[in-house]
Amino acid sequence: ADLAVLLLGVFPSAMAYLAWAYVLRHVEVSRASVALYLVPPVAMVMAATLLGEQVSLRVVLGGLIVLASVGAISLEGRWRRKPLRVHGEHPQTVTVGILGDKGVAEVRLDR
């Protein structure tokens, strides 16, 4: 029984980390992190289909809200115009100095 618990803890965890590393290698972090929101709805569907779990209407509505949110986040960049990029001749450095112990900062552009 202890070996089974160990295998169930290590194998799925290791597979999840390997899959996450693979995804991060091929996709931007911001897009990959959105996929993490899909874990609960997918687990709900798997529990219902594979284990015969009863799914309440609230859980289904919550899953639909999550799916709609992921869809909206994925399509967000398509609705906006691309930002204007300004390229200067010389790069500017920024100096940030902390003024006192109250956390006040001064930002100065060095030219």
ZIRAZI-V396080 format. One record per pair of residues at least 4 apart in sequence whose ideal C-beta (glycine too) atoms are under 8 Angstrom apart, sorted by the first residue. I is the first residue (numbers start at 1). J is the second residue. D is the distance in Angstrom with one decimal. If there is no record, write none. Layout:
i=I j=J d=D
i=I j=J d=D
This chain:
i=1 j=5 d=6.6
i=2 j=6 d=6.3
i=3 j=7 d=6.2
i=4 j=8 d=6.1
i=5 j=9 d=6.1
i=6 j=10 d=6.0
i=7 j=11 d=5.5
i=8 j=12 d=6.6
i=9 j=13 d=6.2
i=10 j=14 d=5.8
i=11 j=15 d=6.3
i=12 j=16 d=6.2
i=13 j=17 d=6.5
i=14 j=18 d=6.2
i=15 j=19 d=6.1
i=16 j=20 d=6.2
i=17 j=21 d=6.3
i=18 j=22 d=6.4
i=19 j=23 d=6.4
i=20 j=24 d=6.3
i=20 j=32 d=7.8
i=21 j=25 d=6.5
i=22 j=26 d=6.8
i=23 j=27 d=5.5
i=23 j=32 d=5.0
i=23 j=35 d=7.2
i=24 j=29 d=6.4
i=24 j=32 d=5.7
i=27 j=31 d=5.2
i=27 j=32 d=4.6
i=28 j=32 d=6.7
i=29 j=33 d=6.1
i=30 j=34 d=7.3
i=31 j=35 d=7.6
i=31 j=74 d=7.6
i=32 j=36 d=7.9
i=34 j=70 d=5.7
i=34 j=73 d=5.2
i=34 j=74 d=6.4
i=35 j=70 d=7.8
i=37 j=66 d=5.6
i=37 j=69 d=6.8
i=37 j=70 d=5.2
i=38 j=42 d=5.6
i=38 j=66 d=7.3
i=38 j=67 d=7.6
i=38 j=70 d=6.1
i=39 j=43 d=6.1
i=40 j=44 d=6.3
i=40 j=62 d=7.9
i=40 j=63 d=7.0
i=40 j=66 d=6.5
i=41 j=45 d=6.5
i=41 j=63 d=3.9
i=41 j=66 d=5.4
i=41 j=67 d=5.9
i=42 j=46 d=6.3
i=43 j=47 d=6.1
i=44 j=48 d=6.4
i=44 j=55 d=6.1
i=44 j=59 d=6.0
i=44 j=60 d=7.9
i=44 j=63 d=5.5
i=45 j=49 d=6.1
i=45 j=63 d=7.8
i=46 j=50 d=5.3
i=46 j=51 d=7.7
i=47 j=51 d=5.0
i=47 j=53 d=4.2
i=47 j=55 d=7.6
i=48 j=52 d=7.4
i=48 j=53 d=5.2
i=48 j=54 d=7.8
i=48 j=55 d=4.9
i=55 j=59 d=5.1
i=55 j=60 d=5.9
i=56 j=60 d=7.2
i=57 j=61 d=6.2
i=58 j=62 d=6.2
i=59 j=63 d=6.4
i=60 j=64 d=6.4
i=61 j=65 d=6.4
i=62 j=66 d=6.5
i=63 j=67 d=6.3
i=64 j=68 d=6.2
i=65 j=69 d=6.3
i=66 j=70 d=6.4
i=67 j=71 d=6.4
i=68 j=72 d=6.3
i=69 j=73 d=6.3
i=70 j=74 d=6.2
i=71 j=75 d=6.3
i=72 j=76 d=6.5
i=75 j=79 d=6.7
i=76 j=80 d=7.1
i=88 j=92 d=7.1
i=90 j=111 d=7.8
i=92 j=109 d=5.5
i=92 j=110 d=6.8
i=92 j=111 d=6.3
i=93 j=109 d=7.8
i=93 j=110 d=4.6
i=94 j=107 d=6.3
i=94 j=108 d=7.2
i=94 j=109 d=6.0
i=94 j=110 d=7.1
i=95 j=107 d=7.5
i=95 j=108 d=4.8
i=95 j=110 d=5.7
i=96 j=105 d=5.5
i=96 j=106 d=7.2
i=96 j=107 d=5.4
i=96 j=108 d=7.9
i=97 j=105 d=6.8
i=97 j=106 d=4.9
i=97 j=108 d=7.4
i=98 j=103 d=7.3
i=98 j=104 d=7.3
i=98 j=105 d=5.6
i=99 j=104 d=4.7
i=99 j=105 d=6.7
i=99 j=106 d=5.5
i=100 j=104 d=5.9
